[in-house]
Amino acid sequence: MNRYETIYIVRPNVDEEGLKAIIEKFKGIIESNGEIETIDEWGKRKLAYLIDDIGEGFYVYMKYKADTNIPKELERVFGITEDILRNMTIKLD
């Protein structure tokens, strides 16, 4: 298994229950064939530039071990989830 870290930004208009549901959704994808080391909610922060006329968002950081197909599946699900503004996954050494 490889180690990865993923950061994603959730739209600021999502309520607290919706945010928890989104985090659990992505946590479940990772846990299907991997192991989560940490999940940190960085909270609402100002974006460096506007994305779809939105200037802030909720940042979530995840560090995990998983098979190579998990980051691909996360990218696919990030792409079809309307409340995700941006995401980035990096493979660690």
PyMOL Python script that loads the backbone (N, CA, C, O; Angstrom):
from pymol import cmd

cmd.read_pdbstr("""\
ATOM      1  N   MET A   1       0.838  -1.186   0.000  1.00  0.00           N
ATOM      2  CA  MET A   1       0.000   0.000   0.000  1.00  0.00           C
ATOM      3  C   MET A   1       0.883   1.249   0.000  1.00  0.00           C
ATOM      4  O   MET A   1       1.949   1.277   0.614  1.00  0.00           O
ATOM      5  N   ASN A   2       0.420   2.257  -0.689  1.00  0.00           N
ATOM      6  CA  ASN A   2       1.122   3.532  -0.758  1.00  0.00           C
ATOM      7  C   ASN A   2       0.501   4.527   0.216  1.00  0.00           C
ATOM      8  O   ASN A   2      -0.649   4.380   0.630  1.00  0.00           O
ATOM      9  N   ARG A   3       1.285   5.543   0.574  1.00  0.00           N
ATOM     10  CA  ARG A   3       0.778   6.605   1.452  1.00  0.00           C
ATOM     11  C   ARG A   3       0.408   7.813   0.600  1.00  0.00           C
ATOM     12  O   ARG A   3       1.136   8.176  -0.323  1.00  0.00           O
ATOM     13  N   TYR A   4      -0.724   8.429   0.915  1.00  0.00           N
ATOM     14  CA  TYR A   4      -1.230   9.584   0.183  1.00  0.00           C
ATOM     15  C   TYR A   4      -1.711  10.644   1.155  1.00  0.00           C
ATOM     16  O   TYR A   4      -1.997  10.363   2.319  1.00  0.00           O
ATOM     17  N   GLU A   5      -1.795  11.871   0.652  1.00  0.00           N
ATOM     18  CA  GLU A   5      -2.502  12.923   1.373  1.00  0.00           C
ATOM     19  C   GLU A   5      -3.399  13.635   0.377  1.00  0.00           C
ATOM     20  O   GLU A   5      -3.015  13.881  -0.766  1.00  0.00           O
ATOM     21  N   THR A   6      -4.587  13.957   0.828  1.00  0.00           N
ATOM     22  CA  THR A   6      -5.579  14.614  -0.009  1.00  0.00           C
ATOM     23  C   THR A   6      -6.129  15.815   0.740  1.00  0.00           C
ATOM     24  O   THR A   6      -6.441  15.738   1.929  1.00  0.00           O
ATOM     25  N   ILE A   7      -6.242  16.919   0.026  1.00  0.00           N
ATOM     26  CA  ILE A   7      -6.885  18.116   0.554  1.00  0.00           C
ATOM     27  C   ILE A   7      -8.040  18.446  -0.375  1.00  0.00           C
ATOM     28  O   ILE A   7      -7.880  18.460  -1.596  1.00  0.00           O
ATOM     29  N   TYR A   8      -9.198  18.710   0.201  1.00  0.00           N
ATOM     30  CA  TYR A   8     -10.313  19.144  -0.632  1.00  0.00           C
ATOM     31  C   TYR A   8     -11.033  20.305   0.032  1.00  0.00           C
ATOM     32  O   TYR A   8     -11.003  20.465   1.252  1.00  0.00           O
ATOM     33  N   ILE A   9     -11.688  21.119  -0.810  1.00  0.00           N
ATOM     34  CA  ILE A   9     -12.390  22.320  -0.348  1.00  0.00           C
ATOM     35  C   ILE A   9     -13.879  22.133  -0.623  1.00  0.00           C
ATOM     36  O   ILE A   9     -14.284  21.849  -1.750  1.00  0.00           O
ATOM     37  N   VAL A  10     -14.682  22.298   0.421  1.00  0.00           N
ATOM     38  CA  VAL A  10     -16.130  22.160   0.336  1.00  0.00           C
ATOM     39  C   VAL A  10     -16.750  23.560   0.297  1.00  0.00           C
ATOM     40  O   VAL A  10     -16.282  24.476   0.973  1.00  0.00           O
ATOM     41  N   ARG A  11     -17.799  23.708  -0.496  1.00  0.00           N
ATOM     42  CA  ARG A  11     -18.492  25.007  -0.599  1.00  0.00           C
ATOM     43  C   ARG A  11     -18.880  25.527   0.790  1.00  0.00           C
ATOM     44  O   ARG A  11     -19.250  24.739   1.660  1.00  0.00           O
ATOM     45  N   PRO A  12     -18.797  26.847   1.006  1.00  0.00           N
ATOM     46  CA  PRO A  12     -19.081  27.400   2.338  1.00  0.00           C
ATOM     47  C   PRO A  12     -20.555  27.378   2.728  1.00  0.00           C
ATOM     48  O   PRO A  12     -20.877  27.505   3.909  1.00  0.00           O
ATOM     49  N   ASN A  13     -21.460  27.217   1.755  1.00  0.00           N
ATOM     50  CA  ASN A  13     -22.888  27.233   2.086  1.00  0.00           C
ATOM     51  C   ASN A  13     -23.407  25.877   2.557  1.00  0.00           C
ATOM     52  O   ASN A  13     -24.598  25.747   2.839  1.00  0.00           O
ATOM     53  N   VAL A  14     -22.551  24.873   2.648  1.00  0.00           N
ATOM     54  CA  VAL A  14     -22.944  23.546   3.150  1.00  0.00           C
ATOM     55  C   VAL A  14     -23.057  23.624   4.669  1.00  0.00           C
ATOM     56  O   VAL A  14     -22.153  24.121   5.342  1.00  0.00           O
ATOM     57  N   ASP A  15     -24.177  23.128   5.205  1.00  0.00           N
ATOM     58  CA  ASP A  15     -24.356  23.173   6.659  1.00  0.00           C
ATOM     59  C   ASP A  15     -23.474  22.117   7.335  1.00  0.00           C
ATOM     60  O   ASP A  15     -22.833  21.308   6.664  1.00  0.00           O
ATOM     61  N   GLU A  16     -23.453  22.139   8.662  1.00  0.00           N
ATOM     62  CA  GLU A  16     -22.553  21.259   9.417  1.00  0.00           C
ATOM     63  C   GLU A  16     -22.864  19.785   9.188  1.00  0.00           C
ATOM     64  O   GLU A  16     -21.948  18.971   9.074  1.00  0.00           O
ATOM     65  N   GLU A  17     -24.148  19.433   9.119  1.00  0.00           N
ATOM     66  CA  GLU A  17     -24.523  18.042   8.868  1.00  0.00           C
ATOM     67  C   GLU A  17     -24.094  17.596   7.484  1.00  0.00           C
ATOM     68  O   GLU A  17     -23.635  16.468   7.303  1.00  0.00           O
ATOM     69  N   GLY A  18     -24.243  18.481   6.505  1.00  0.00           N
ATOM     70  CA  GLY A  18     -23.824  18.168   5.144  1.00  0.00           C
ATOM     71  C   GLY A  18     -22.323  17.982   5.044  1.00  0.00           C
ATOM     72  O   GLY A  18     -21.845  17.110   4.319  1.00  0.00           O
ATOM     73  N   LEU A  19     -21.578  18.808   5.778  1.00  0.00           N
ATOM     74  CA  LEU A  19     -20.120  18.694   5.795  1.00  0.00           C
ATOM     75  C   LEU A  19     -19.693  17.357   6.401  1.00  0.00           C
ATOM     76  O   LEU A  19     -18.807  16.685   5.873  1.00  0.00           O
ATOM     77  N   LYS A  20     -20.325  16.976   7.509  1.00  0.00           N
ATOM     78  CA  LYS A  20     -20.014  15.687   8.143  1.00  0.00           C
ATOM     79  C   LYS A  20     -20.331  14.530   7.196  1.00  0.00           C
ATOM     80  O   LYS A  20     -19.588  13.550   7.144  1.00  0.00           O
ATOM     81  N   ALA A  21     -21.439  14.639   6.445  1.00  0.00           N
ATOM     82  CA  ALA A  21     -21.818  13.587   5.504  1.00  0.00           C
ATOM     83  C   ALA A  21     -20.789  13.467   4.379  1.00  0.00           C
ATOM     84  O   ALA A  21     -20.453  12.358   3.964  1.00  0.00           O
ATOM     85  N   ILE A  22     -20.292  14.594   3.887  1.00  0.00           N
ATOM     86  CA  ILE A  22     -19.276  14.581   2.832  1.00  0.00           C
ATOM     87  C   ILE A  22     -17.992  13.940   3.347  1.00  0.00           C
ATOM     88  O   ILE A  22     -17.396  13.108   2.663  1.00  0.00           O
ATOM     89  N   ILE A  23     -17.567  14.320   4.542  1.00  0.00           N
ATOM     90  CA  ILE A  23     -16.342  13.749   5.119  1.00  0.00           C
ATOM     91  C   ILE A  23     -16.493  12.243   5.298  1.00  0.00           C
ATOM     92  O   ILE A  23     -15.573  11.488   4.985  1.00  0.00           O
ATOM     93  N   GLU A  24     -17.645  11.797   5.799  1.00  0.00           N
ATOM     94  CA  GLU A  24     -17.886  10.362   5.992  1.00  0.00           C
ATOM     95  C   GLU A  24     -17.908   9.612   4.663  1.00  0.00           C
ATOM     96  O   GLU A  24     -17.454   8.471   4.587  1.00  0.00           O
ATOM     97  N   LYS A  25     -18.434  10.248   3.619  1.00  0.00           N
ATOM     98  CA  LYS A  25     -18.482   9.627   2.300  1.00  0.00           C
ATOM     99  C   LYS A  25     -17.072   9.317   1.800  1.00  0.00           C
ATOM    100  O   LYS A  25     -16.796   8.207   1.346  1.00  0.00           O
ATOM    101  N   PHE A  26     -16.183  10.309   1.887  1.00  0.00           N
ATOM    102  CA  PHE A  26     -14.820  10.098   1.402  1.00  0.00           C
ATOM    103  C   PHE A  26     -14.015   9.196   2.341  1.00  0.00           C
ATOM    104  O   PHE A  26     -13.136   8.456   1.899  1.00  0.00           O
ATOM    105  N   LYS A  27     -14.319   9.264   3.616  1.00  0.00           N
ATOM    106  CA  LYS A  27     -13.679   8.368   4.579  1.00  0.00           C
ATOM    107  C   LYS A  27     -14.043   6.919   4.265  1.00  0.00           C
ATOM    108  O   LYS A  27     -13.193   6.033   4.347  1.00  0.00           O
ATOM    109  N   GLY A  28     -15.286   6.682   3.911  1.00  0.00           N
ATOM    110  CA  GLY A  28     -15.744   5.336   3.565  1.00  0.00           C
ATOM    111  C   GLY A  28     -15.069   4.792   2.320  1.00  0.00           C
ATOM    112  O   GLY A  28     -14.762   3.602   2.247  1.00  0.00           O
ATOM    113  N   ILE A  29     -14.835   5.663   1.332  1.00  0.00           N
ATOM    114  CA  ILE A  29     -14.152   5.234   0.112  1.00  0.00           C
ATOM    115  C   ILE A  29     -12.743   4.762   0.450  1.00  0.00           C
ATOM    116  O   ILE A  29     -12.295   3.726  -0.041  1.00  0.00           O
ATOM    117  N   ILE A  30     -12.051   5.519   1.283  1.00  0.00           N
ATOM    118  CA  ILE A  30     -10.682   5.150   1.651  1.00  0.00           C
ATOM    119  C   ILE A  30     -10.664   3.871   2.471  1.00  0.00           C
ATOM    120  O   ILE A  30      -9.833   2.995   2.234  1.00  0.00           O
ATOM    121  N   GLU A  31     -11.569   3.755   3.432  1.00  0.00           N
ATOM    122  CA  GLU A  31     -11.577   2.591   4.317  1.00  0.00           C
ATOM    123  C   GLU A  31     -11.976   1.300   3.607  1.00  0.00           C
ATOM    124  O   GLU A  31     -11.764   0.214   4.146  1.00  0.00           O
ATOM    125  N   SER A  32     -12.553   1.400   2.402  1.00  0.00           N
ATOM    126  CA  SER A  32     -12.921   0.190   1.671  1.00  0.00           C
ATOM    127  C   SER A  32     -11.696  -0.637   1.304  1.00  0.00           C
ATOM    128  O   SER A  32     -11.765  -1.866   1.318  1.00  0.00           O
ATOM    129  N   ASN A  33     -10.570   0.008   0.976  1.00  0.00           N
ATOM    130  CA  ASN A  33      -9.335  -0.710   0.642  1.00  0.00           C
ATOM    131  C   ASN A  33      -8.126   0.034   1.166  1.00  0.00           C
ATOM    132  O   ASN A  33      -7.089   0.062   0.503  1.00  0.00           O
ATOM    133  N   GLY A  34      -8.229   0.635   2.336  1.00  0.00           N
ATOM    134  CA  GLY A  34      -7.100   1.377   2.866  1.00  0.00           C
ATOM    135  C   GLY A  34      -7.240   1.634   4.352  1.00  0.00           C
ATOM    136  O   GLY A  34      -8.101   1.069   5.026  1.00  0.00           O
ATOM    137  N   GLU A  35      -6.377   2.494   4.838  1.00  0.00           N
ATOM    138  CA  GLU A  35      -6.329   2.792   6.267  1.00  0.00           C
ATOM    139  C   GLU A  35      -6.065   4.284   6.445  1.00  0.00           C
ATOM    140  O   GLU A  35      -5.077   4.808   5.931  1.00  0.00           O
ATOM    141  N   ILE A  36      -6.947   4.965   7.172  1.00  0.00           N
ATOM    142  CA  ILE A  36      -6.801   6.398   7.396  1.00  0.00           C
ATOM    143  C   ILE A  36      -5.858   6.649   8.564  1.00  0.00           C
ATOM    144  O   ILE A  36      -6.005   6.053   9.631  1.00  0.00           O
ATOM    145  N   GLU A  37      -4.892   7.531   8.355  1.00  0.00           N
ATOM    146  CA  GLU A  37      -3.986   7.920   9.435  1.00  0.00           C
ATOM    147  C   GLU A  37      -4.551   9.130  10.172  1.00  0.00           C
ATOM    148  O   GLU A  37      -4.661   9.108  11.398  1.00  0.00           O
ATOM    149  N   THR A  38      -4.914  10.194   9.436  1.00  0.00           N
ATOM    150  CA  THR A  38      -5.492  11.384  10.067  1.00  0.00           C
ATOM    151  C   THR A  38      -6.505  12.036   9.136  1.00  0.00           C
ATOM    152  O   THR A  38      -6.389  11.968   7.913  1.00  0.00           O
ATOM    153  N   ILE A  39      -7.497  12.668   9.749  1.00  0.00           N
ATOM    154  CA  ILE A  39      -8.425  13.556   9.046  1.00  0.00           C
ATOM    155  C   ILE A  39      -8.490  14.826   9.866  1.00  0.00           C
ATOM    156  O   ILE A  39      -8.873  14.797  11.035  1.00  0.00           O
ATOM    157  N   ASP A  40      -8.115  15.946   9.255  1.00  0.00           N
ATOM    158  CA  ASP A  40      -8.139  17.236   9.936  1.00  0.00           C
ATOM    159  C   ASP A  40      -9.094  18.170   9.208  1.00  0.00           C
ATOM    160  O   ASP A  40      -8.992  18.363   7.996  1.00  0.00           O
ATOM    161  N   GLU A  41     -10.013  18.743   9.957  1.00  0.00           N
ATOM    162  CA  GLU A  41     -10.885  19.773   9.411  1.00  0.00           C
ATOM    163  C   GLU A  41     -10.238  21.114   9.727  1.00  0.00           C
ATOM    164  O   GLU A  41     -10.168  21.520  10.887  1.00  0.00           O
ATOM    165  N   TRP A  42      -9.770  21.794   8.699  1.00  0.00           N
ATOM    166  CA  TRP A  42      -9.095  23.075   8.893  1.00  0.00           C
ATOM    167  C   TRP A  42     -10.083  24.224   9.022  1.00  0.00           C
ATOM    168  O   TRP A  42      -9.689  25.341   9.359  1.00  0.00           O
ATOM    169  N   GLY A  43     -11.343  23.970   8.763  1.00  0.00           N
ATOM    170  CA  GLY A  43     -12.362  24.998   8.915  1.00  0.00           C
ATOM    171  C   GLY A  43     -12.499  25.881   7.693  1.00  0.00           C
ATOM    172  O   GLY A  43     -11.925  25.618   6.636  1.00  0.00           O
ATOM    173  N   LYS A  44     -13.286  26.949   7.871  1.00  0.00           N
ATOM    174  CA  LYS A  44     -13.560  27.864   6.769  1.00  0.00           C
ATOM    175  C   LYS A  44     -12.397  28.839   6.629  1.00  0.00           C
ATOM    176  O   LYS A  44     -11.985  29.488   7.591  1.00  0.00           O
ATOM    177  N   ARG A  45     -11.877  28.926   5.399  1.00  0.00           N
ATOM    178  CA  ARG A  45     -10.755  29.821   5.109  1.00  0.00           C
ATOM    179  C   ARG A  45     -11.017  30.564   3.817  1.00  0.00           C
ATOM    180  O   ARG A  45     -11.779  30.117   2.960  1.00  0.00           O
ATOM    181  N   LYS A  46     -10.375  31.696   3.699  1.00  0.00           N
ATOM    182  CA  LYS A  46     -10.476  32.492   2.482  1.00  0.00           C
ATOM    183  C   LYS A  46      -9.639  31.847   1.386  1.00  0.00           C
ATOM    184  O   LYS A  46      -8.517  31.404   1.636  1.00  0.00           O
ATOM    185  N   LEU A  47     -10.182  31.793   0.175  1.00  0.00           N
ATOM    186  CA  LEU A  47      -9.465  31.231  -0.962  1.00  0.00           C
ATOM    187  C   LEU A  47      -8.508  32.273  -1.534  1.00  0.00           C
ATOM    188  O   LEU A  47      -8.736  33.474  -1.389  1.00  0.00           O
ATOM    189  N   ALA A  48      -7.448  31.820  -2.178  1.00  0.00           N
ATOM    190  CA  ALA A  48      -6.476  32.725  -2.783  1.00  0.00           C
ATOM    191  C   ALA A  48      -7.092  33.474  -3.966  1.00  0.00           C
ATOM    192  O   ALA A  48      -6.688  34.598  -4.265  1.00  0.00           O
ATOM    193  N   TYR A  49      -8.058  32.864  -4.632  1.00  0.00           N
ATOM    194  CA  TYR A  49      -8.741  33.482  -5.760  1.00  0.00           C
ATOM    195  C   TYR A  49     -10.166  32.930  -5.810  1.00  0.00           C
ATOM    196  O   TYR A  49     -10.446  31.881  -5.230  1.00  0.00           O
ATOM    197  N   LEU A  50     -11.051  33.620  -6.491  1.00  0.00           N
ATOM    198  CA  LEU A  50     -12.444  33.195  -6.580  1.00  0.00           C
ATOM    199  C   LEU A  50     -12.567  31.936  -7.431  1.00  0.00           C
ATOM    200  O   LEU A  50     -11.924  31.809  -8.473  1.00  0.00           O
ATOM    201  N   ILE A  51     -13.390  31.024  -6.977  1.00  0.00           N
ATOM    202  CA  ILE A  51     -13.742  29.829  -7.733  1.00  0.00           C
ATOM    203  C   ILE A  51     -15.256  29.851  -7.874  1.00  0.00           C
ATOM    204  O   ILE A  51     -15.972  29.758  -6.877  1.00  0.00           O
ATOM    205  N   ASP A  52     -15.749  29.972  -9.095  1.00  0.00           N
ATOM    206  CA  ASP A  52     -17.192  30.067  -9.345  1.00  0.00           C
ATOM    207  C   ASP A  52     -17.817  31.181  -8.510  1.00  0.00           C
ATOM    208  O   ASP A  52     -18.900  31.002  -7.953  1.00  0.00           O
ATOM    209  N   ASP A  53     -17.149  32.325  -8.418  1.00  0.00           N
ATOM    210  CA  ASP A  53     -17.584  33.495  -7.647  1.00  0.00           C
ATOM    211  C   ASP A  53     -17.707  33.211  -6.148  1.00  0.00           C
ATOM    212  O   ASP A  53     -18.478  33.876  -5.457  1.00  0.00           O
ATOM    213  N   ILE A  54     -16.972  32.250  -5.650  1.00  0.00           N
ATOM    214  CA  ILE A  54     -16.964  31.907  -4.227  1.00  0.00           C
ATOM    215  C   ILE A  54     -15.585  32.244  -3.682  1.00  0.00           C
ATOM    216  O   ILE A  54     -14.574  31.860  -4.270  1.00  0.00           O
ATOM    217  N   GLY A  55     -15.537  32.961  -2.561  1.00  0.00           N
ATOM    218  CA  GLY A  55     -14.273  33.431  -2.018  1.00  0.00           C
ATOM    219  C   GLY A  55     -13.769  32.694  -0.791  1.00  0.00           C
ATOM    220  O   GLY A  55     -12.686  33.002  -0.293  1.00  0.00           O
ATOM    221  N   GLU A  56     -14.538  31.716  -0.287  1.00  0.00           N
ATOM    222  CA  GLU A  56     -14.083  30.959   0.872  1.00  0.00           C
ATOM    223  C   GLU A  56     -14.642  29.545   0.821  1.00  0.00           C
ATOM    224  O   GLU A  56     -15.570  29.263   0.062  1.00  0.00           O
ATOM    225  N   GLY A  57     -14.071  28.655   1.634  1.00  0.00           N
ATOM    226  CA  GLY A  57     -14.536  27.274   1.653  1.00  0.00           C
ATOM    227  C   GLY A  57     -14.002  26.543   2.870  1.00  0.00           C
ATOM    228  O   GLY A  57     -13.094  27.022   3.549  1.00  0.00           O
ATOM    229  N   PHE A  58     -14.576  25.373   3.140  1.00  0.00           N
ATOM    230  CA  PHE A  58     -14.131  24.517   4.237  1.00  0.00           C
ATOM    231  C   PHE A  58     -13.029  23.598   3.721  1.00  0.00           C
ATOM    232  O   PHE A  58     -13.222  22.877   2.742  1.00  0.00           O
ATOM    233  N   TYR A  59     -11.889  23.627   4.375  1.00  0.00           N
ATOM    234  CA  TYR A  59     -10.761  22.784   3.989  1.00  0.00           C
ATOM    235  C   TYR A  59     -10.749  21.513   4.829  1.00  0.00           C
ATOM    236  O   TYR A  59     -10.946  21.557   6.043  1.00  0.00           O
ATOM    237  N   VAL A  60     -10.515  20.374   4.167  1.00  0.00           N
ATOM    238  CA  VAL A  60     -10.407  19.086   4.855  1.00  0.00           C
ATOM    239  C   VAL A  60      -9.137  18.400   4.348  1.00  0.00           C
ATOM    240  O   VAL A  60      -8.916  18.297   3.141  1.00  0.00           O
ATOM    241  N   TYR A  61      -8.303  17.931   5.285  1.00  0.00           N
ATOM    242  CA  TYR A  61      -7.037  17.267   4.977  1.00  0.00           C
ATOM    243  C   TYR A  61      -7.108  15.822   5.445  1.00  0.00           C
ATOM    244  O   TYR A  61      -7.500  15.554   6.581  1.00  0.00           O
ATOM    245  N   MET A  62      -6.729  14.884   4.567  1.00  0.00           N
ATOM    246  CA  MET A  62      -6.714  13.470   4.923  1.00  0.00           C
ATOM    247  C   MET A  62      -5.351  12.872   4.575  1.00  0.00           C
ATOM    248  O   MET A  62      -4.807  13.140   3.503  1.00  0.00           O
ATOM    249  N   LYS A  63      -4.811  12.075   5.468  1.00  0.00           N
ATOM    250  CA  LYS A  63      -3.568  11.337   5.225  1.00  0.00           C
ATOM    251  C   LYS A  63      -3.910   9.871   5.414  1.00  0.00           C
ATOM    252  O   LYS A  63      -4.515   9.495   6.419  1.00  0.00           O
ATOM    253  N   TYR A  64      -3.521   9.028   4.438  1.00  0.00           N
ATOM    254  CA  TYR A  64      -3.957   7.637   4.476  1.00  0.00           C
ATOM    255  C   TYR A  64      -3.021   6.721   3.701  1.00  0.00           C
ATOM    256  O   TYR A  64      -2.187   7.169   2.914  1.00  0.00           O
ATOM    257  N   LYS A  65      -3.185   5.422   3.947  1.00  0.00           N
ATOM    258  CA  LYS A  65      -2.513   4.368   3.190  1.00  0.00           C
ATOM    259  C   LYS A  65      -3.593   3.646   2.398  1.00  0.00           C
ATOM    260  O   LYS A  65      -4.652   3.319   2.933  1.00  0.00           O
ATOM    261  N   ALA A  66      -3.320   3.400   1.118  1.00  0.00           N
ATOM    262  CA  ALA A  66      -4.336   2.754   0.289  1.00  0.00           C
ATOM    263  C   ALA A  66      -3.715   2.137  -0.954  1.00  0.00           C
ATOM    264  O   ALA A  66      -2.570   2.421  -1.306  1.00  0.00           O
ATOM    265  N   ASP A  67      -4.498   1.286  -1.610  1.00  0.00           N
ATOM    266  CA  ASP A  67      -4.104   0.738  -2.897  1.00  0.00           C
ATOM    267  C   ASP A  67      -4.131   1.851  -3.942  1.00  0.00           C
ATOM    268  O   ASP A  67      -4.702   2.917  -3.710  1.00  0.00           O
ATOM    269  N   THR A  68      -3.517   1.597  -5.080  1.00  0.00           N
ATOM    270  CA  THR A  68      -3.411   2.637  -6.111  1.00  0.00           C
ATOM    271  C   THR A  68      -4.745   3.016  -6.737  1.00  0.00           C
ATOM    272  O   THR A  68      -4.853   4.090  -7.329  1.00  0.00           O
ATOM    273  N   ASN A  69      -5.755   2.174  -6.625  1.00  0.00           N
ATOM    274  CA  ASN A  69      -7.047   2.499  -7.227  1.00  0.00           C
ATOM    275  C   ASN A  69      -7.877   3.469  -6.381  1.00  0.00           C
ATOM    276  O   ASN A  69      -8.813   4.078  -6.899  1.00  0.00           O
ATOM    277  N   ILE A  70      -7.560   3.626  -5.108  1.00  0.00           N
ATOM    278  CA  ILE A  70      -8.349   4.505  -4.231  1.00  0.00           C
ATOM    279  C   ILE A  70      -8.218   5.982  -4.625  1.00  0.00           C
ATOM    280  O   ILE A  70      -9.244   6.655  -4.717  1.00  0.00           O
ATOM    281  N   PRO A  71      -7.021   6.522  -4.861  1.00  0.00           N
ATOM    282  CA  PRO A  71      -6.954   7.927  -5.286  1.00  0.00           C
ATOM    283  C   PRO A  71      -7.703   8.192  -6.593  1.00  0.00           C
ATOM    284  O   PRO A  71      -8.290   9.260  -6.770  1.00  0.00           O
ATOM    285  N   LYS A  72      -7.683   7.225  -7.502  1.00  0.00           N
ATOM    286  CA  LYS A  72      -8.433   7.382  -8.756  1.00  0.00           C
ATOM    287  C   LYS A  72      -9.933   7.441  -8.486  1.00  0.00           C
ATOM    288  O   LYS A  72     -10.651   8.242  -9.085  1.00  0.00           O
ATOM    289  N   GLU A  73     -10.395   6.587  -7.578  1.00  0.00           N
ATOM    290  CA  GLU A  73     -11.823   6.584  -7.227  1.00  0.00           C
ATOM    291  C   GLU A  73     -12.198   7.878  -6.506  1.00  0.00           C
ATOM    292  O   GLU A  73     -13.268   8.433  -6.755  1.00  0.00           O
ATOM    293  N   LEU A  74     -11.332   8.363  -5.617  1.00  0.00           N
ATOM    294  CA  LEU A  74     -11.600   9.634  -4.943  1.00  0.00           C
ATOM    295  C   LEU A  74     -11.724  10.763  -5.962  1.00  0.00           C
ATOM    296  O   LEU A  74     -12.650  11.571  -5.879  1.00  0.00           O
ATOM    297  N   GLU A  75     -10.802  10.827  -6.920  1.00  0.00           N
ATOM    298  CA  GLU A  75     -10.850  11.872  -7.949  1.00  0.00           C
ATOM    299  C   GLU A  75     -12.164  11.809  -8.729  1.00  0.00           C
ATOM    300  O   GLU A  75     -12.758  12.842  -9.037  1.00  0.00           O
ATOM    301  N   ARG A  76     -12.611  10.597  -9.043  1.00  0.00           N
ATOM    302  CA  ARG A  76     -13.859  10.438  -9.776  1.00  0.00           C
ATOM    303  C   ARG A  76     -15.039  10.965  -8.962  1.00  0.00           C
ATOM    304  O   ARG A  76     -15.886  11.690  -9.484  1.00  0.00           O
ATOM    305  N   VAL A  77     -15.090  10.599  -7.690  1.00  0.00           N
ATOM    306  CA  VAL A  77     -16.209  11.013  -6.845  1.00  0.00           C
ATOM    307  C   VAL A  77     -16.139  12.520  -6.542  1.00  0.00           C
ATOM    308  O   VAL A  77     -17.174  13.183  -6.472  1.00  0.00           O
ATOM    309  N   PHE A  78     -14.917  13.066  -6.361  1.00  0.00           N
ATOM    310  CA  PHE A  78     -14.788  14.514  -6.188  1.00  0.00           C
ATOM    311  C   PHE A  78     -15.391  15.240  -7.394  1.00  0.00           C
ATOM    312  O   PHE A  78     -16.071  16.254  -7.241  1.00  0.00           O
ATOM    313  N   GLY A  79     -15.136  14.716  -8.577  1.00  0.00           N
ATOM    314  CA  GLY A  79     -15.610  15.349  -9.802  1.00  0.00           C
ATOM    315  C   GLY A  79     -17.118  15.376  -9.941  1.00  0.00           C
ATOM    316  O   GLY A  79     -17.660  16.290 -10.564  1.00  0.00           O
ATOM    317  N   ILE A  80     -17.809  14.399  -9.377  1.00  0.00           N
ATOM    318  CA  ILE A  80     -19.271  14.360  -9.513  1.00  0.00           C
ATOM    319  C   ILE A  80     -19.996  14.888  -8.275  1.00  0.00           C
ATOM    320  O   ILE A  80     -21.226  14.915  -8.253  1.00  0.00           O
ATOM    321  N   THR A  81     -19.261  15.304  -7.255  1.00  0.00           N
ATOM    322  CA  THR A  81     -19.873  15.866  -6.050  1.00  0.00           C
ATOM    323  C   THR A  81     -19.940  17.384  -6.202  1.00  0.00           C
ATOM    324  O   THR A  81     -18.908  18.051  -6.271  1.00  0.00           O
ATOM    325  N   GLU A  82     -21.146  17.921  -6.253  1.00  0.00           N
ATOM    326  CA  GLU A  82     -21.344  19.347  -6.513  1.00  0.00           C
ATOM    327  C   GLU A  82     -20.739  20.254  -5.455  1.00  0.00           C
ATOM    328  O   GLU A  82     -20.313  21.363  -5.779  1.00  0.00           O
ATOM    329  N   ASP A  83     -20.688  19.827  -4.215  1.00  0.00           N
ATOM    330  CA  ASP A  83     -20.238  20.684  -3.127  1.00  0.00           C
ATOM    331  C   ASP A  83     -18.722  20.753  -2.985  1.00  0.00           C
ATOM    332  O   ASP A  83     -18.233  21.444  -2.092  1.00  0.00           O
ATOM    333  N   ILE A  84     -17.967  20.067  -3.824  1.00  0.00           N
ATOM    334  CA  ILE A  84     -16.505  20.119  -3.785  1.00  0.00           C
ATOM    335  C   ILE A  84     -16.023  21.162  -4.784  1.00  0.00           C
ATOM    336  O   ILE A  84     -16.302  21.066  -5.979  1.00  0.00           O
ATOM    337  N   LEU A  85     -15.295  22.164  -4.284  1.00  0.00           N
ATOM    338  CA  LEU A  85     -14.750  23.199  -5.169  1.00  0.00           C
ATOM    339  C   LEU A  85     -13.450  22.759  -5.818  1.00  0.00           C
ATOM    340  O   LEU A  85     -13.301  22.867  -7.035  1.00  0.00           O
ATOM    341  N   ARG A  86     -12.516  22.269  -5.035  1.00  0.00           N
ATOM    342  CA  ARG A  86     -11.213  21.830  -5.531  1.00  0.00           C
ATOM    343  C   ARG A  86     -10.706  20.672  -4.682  1.00  0.00           C
ATOM    344  O   ARG A  86     -11.126  20.494  -3.538  1.00  0.00           O
ATOM    345  N   ASN A  87      -9.789  19.880  -5.261  1.00  0.00           N
ATOM    346  CA  ASN A  87      -9.163  18.805  -4.506  1.00  0.00           C
ATOM    347  C   ASN A  87      -7.785  18.546  -5.074  1.00  0.00           C
ATOM    348  O   ASN A  87      -7.501  18.866  -6.229  1.00  0.00           O
ATOM    349  N   MET A  88      -6.934  17.963  -4.250  1.00  0.00           N
ATOM    350  CA  MET A  88      -5.588  17.623  -4.674  1.00  0.00           C
ATOM    351  C   MET A  88      -5.116  16.420  -3.867  1.00  0.00           C
ATOM    352  O   MET A  88      -5.245  16.389  -2.643  1.00  0.00           O
ATOM    353  N   THR A  89      -4.565  15.426  -4.574  1.00  0.00           N
ATOM    354  CA  THR A  89      -4.020  14.243  -3.934  1.00  0.00           C
ATOM    355  C   THR A  89      -2.549  14.114  -4.297  1.00  0.00           C
ATOM    356  O   THR A  89      -2.170  14.267  -5.458  1.00  0.00           O
ATOM    357  N   ILE A  90      -1.726  13.832  -3.296  1.00  0.00           N
ATOM    358  CA  ILE A  90      -0.282  13.709  -3.478  1.00  0.00           C
ATOM    359  C   ILE A  90       0.157  12.361  -2.906  1.00  0.00           C
ATOM    360  O   ILE A  90      -0.255  11.974  -1.812  1.00  0.00           O
ATOM    361  N   LYS A  91       0.999  11.653  -3.664  1.00  0.00           N
ATOM    362  CA  LYS A  91       1.576  10.409  -3.178  1.00  0.00           C
ATOM    363  C   LYS A  91       2.820  10.748  -2.355  1.00  0.00           C
ATOM    364  O   LYS A  91       3.699  11.474  -2.819  1.00  0.00           O
ATOM    365  N   LEU A  92       2.886  10.224  -1.147  1.00  0.00           N
ATOM    366  CA  LEU A  92       4.008  10.475  -0.253  1.00  0.00           C
ATOM    367  C   LEU A  92       5.064   9.390  -0.439  1.00  0.00           C
ATOM    368  O   LEU A  92       4.770   8.313  -0.958  1.00  0.00           O
ATOM    369  N   ASP A  93       6.292   9.675  -0.015  1.00  0.00           N
ATOM    370  CA  ASP A  93       7.388   8.697  -0.118  1.00  0.00           C
ATOM    371  C   ASP A  93       7.164   7.537   0.817  1.00  0.00           C
ATOM    372  O   ASP A  93       7.981   6.618   0.868  1.00  0.00           O
TER     373      ASP A  93
END
""", "prot")
cmd.dss("prot")
cmd.show_as("cartoon", "prot")
cmd.util.cbc("prot")
cmd.orient("prot")
